[in-house]
Amino acid sequence: MSDKVTNILLVGVGGQGILLAAEILSETFLLAGYDVKKSEIHGMSQRGGSVVSHVRYGKEVHSPIVPEGEGDLLFGFELMESYRALTLLKPGATVVANDLCIAPPSVLMGQETYPADLAAKIAELFPDSILVDGQQLAINAGNARAANTVLLGAVSKRLNIEEKYWLEAIERMVPKKALDVNLKAFAVGRSLA
Amino acid sequence: MKEILSGNEAIARGAYEAGVKVACAYPGTPSTEILENIIRFPEVNASWATNEKVALEVGIGASFGGARAIVTMKHVGVNVAADPLFTLSYTGVGVNGGLVLVTADDPELHSSQNEQDNRNYAKFAKVPMLEPSDSRECLEFTKLAFEISERYDTPVFLRTTTRISHSKSVVELGERVTGLPEPHLVKNPAKYVMLPGNARGRHYVVEERTTKLSEDGCTMPINRTELRDRKIGIITAGVSYQYVREVLPEASVLKLGMVHPLPHQLIRDFAAQVDTLYVVEELDPFIEEQVKAMGIAVIGKEILPICGELTPGRLRKAFGLPEQALTTVEKLPGRPPNMCPGCPHRGVFFTLNKLKAYVSGDIGCYTLGFMPPLSAMDTCICMGASIGMANGAVKVLPPEERKKVVAVIGDSTFLHTGVNGLMDMVYNQGPATVIILDNRITAMTGRQDNPASGHTLMNQPSEGIDLPLLCKAIGVKHVRTINPLDLTECEKAIREEMERPETSVIITDKPCVLIKRDGVFTPGTVLEVQEEACTGCRACLKIGCPAIEWIPSSGKRGRAHIDPLLCNGCDVCSQLCKFSAIQEAKNER
């Protein structure tokens, strides 16, 4: 096991299930034998605001938050929030972003417009990025609500952790009745190049 | 067994393992989840109190009765609990009744109205304070805090910050202690009745206790010297310790687990072993000033910020280390929090804005009534302040402006400390209008029950306080209950009561849309915009509902669209549409 700490940032909009995804990541790293820390802000952010969750794993982790500009992997649940969070990443970092746009209040009210071409802008700054149509792939797998698990599958492919730990963490964290569809969605995400 | 727990979960676990019998709190970010997790352990009697002062008093009673008790609150909650706290320091705790008070501070104000540093309370009230640096220490320090409490006959503070309470890390679980003595009555009035004659003597006891703790702190394992490179020595505690280890891995560190009282000799010894001494701490120069008062040269706030939380990057900058070049992105629309679709507060704030009221606000989800487009809140200071402040304002304003003053307060906040303000207003005949936004829950902190909700923390049915009856009993002559989703009724009621030159109370009667308990909230029929009827007048956008989106490219000048997955069918938007373009959706979701 190397001493290097891997830094993951999960970003999106309050209510998207970011905290549960961060829980599954943390559980996986714990099962794989790593030290893990995870940090996020509850409270105000739950009311539809921007959410950032930090997950760090390695032999020994100190700071619970990812040091500025040292994110290794961005796990984005919403496009504009993914683009906003690029400032947290180190050069050459990996981006796995959901192809979903959720309009913020100023756009809903017609005062501002949702920025265009964000996917291309992300790819230009971070060539190692993949845009995932989480919703559609989840529908294909059997349930639109498993979009986060599709993304998780794509994230898992980009981290050097054995698949069995991911599956065990999902089994522990996901309700029994939703397990099958989530395992399927995870496999779909994992198969994405 | 190893588990990954948040600081709050670990404190709950630590309290359980310490044999705690009573846990009491008022919800407040970032402390709330401690009590929410403690209910997993049926051995602990856990309850929400009406406010933090009452919570601490419940804890004191349990302690004097001979049981271990934990009381938790956010930093500003300690302001409310300060009255019993300062004298509890004099009485000490009950026999075998350790008492731990958790204060969860919020540097950076992630979800608070100020960023006060509650370490100052430890020094001010002369109460020892432990400060964990991760979840493992949250669990261990909670258990240790009870031992210190009983050994030194003192309440003990456990201080967390948001980054400790809401961060998860790996924890080793233990077993609950057994064999603690059963609680029973112990009379000792000379110790527990703080009349001047008794309290004078107790003050000496407090001073001796603090001196003893400072000396004993030098050998406590939680105050730990880590010698590495001697060029830089850093005194630190809490989450700052983690940032120091992250950014300055070679530096020598004096890690303080007890931040009050400070272990003076240990600090002198450490200072003597390093070339340059620093204190790395968030917020106030609490440790730094005391080290300087000891005559030791130390660098602290000369390079570190007093405002906001520390981060690895900010620490790097303070020490002049090379900073990461950050990727820059285009300026983006912000994404502030918003009231939920169907929130019963929305129509009230729309109406207050329309009537140009001067809104004396309070703490809760409804503080978001400040945000545009509702923009209907003029003041917000602390829990329960809206009513007292409204009463003060009407004392000085000219008659025409006096009418504009409306206090707005939630059900839980009203029962927390707002009711005292209302008593004062009635007693002193203040002519302001008070709106109690009764949504049956303490919503902002994540839907906790309260004395008006009809349920306890342990999910037992309870007598829900009858708010209209309570207001009448206080002496309010004009109490009316309205449906806040009916804009006509809402405007009529608020307009009439604003005109009335007497104290009046309006209670809104619709539940929070997030309440999951069966039968409390039922969504209405989902609405949709009839495209042919929508003229693009934008009237429906004035309530700022997250379910309504402006589509500039639709029609000649744009049209509104309702997201059927978000709409809760509250019907407020359709009342604003002069063209009847918003109708019940034909296809139910």
Interface residues (C-beta under 8 A of the other chain):
Chain A: V13 G14 S26 E27 L30 D35 V36 K37 K38 S39 E40 I41 H42 G43 M44 S45 Q46 R47 G48 G49 S50 V61 H62 S63 P64 I65 P67 E68 G69 E70 M80 E81 Y83 R84 L86 T87 L88 L89 K90 P91 A103 P104 P105 S106 V107 L108 M109 G110 E112 T113 Y114 P115 K121 L125
Chain B: K2 I4 T29 P30 E33 H110 S111 D134 T162 R163 H166 S167 K168 S169 V170 V239 Q242 Y243 R245 E246 V247 T311 P312 G313 R316 E323 Q324 A325 L326 T327 T328 V329 E330 L332 P333 G334 R335 P336 P337 N338 M339 C340 C365 L368 M371 P373 M444 T445 G446 R538 L541 G544 P546 I548 E549 W550 P552 G558
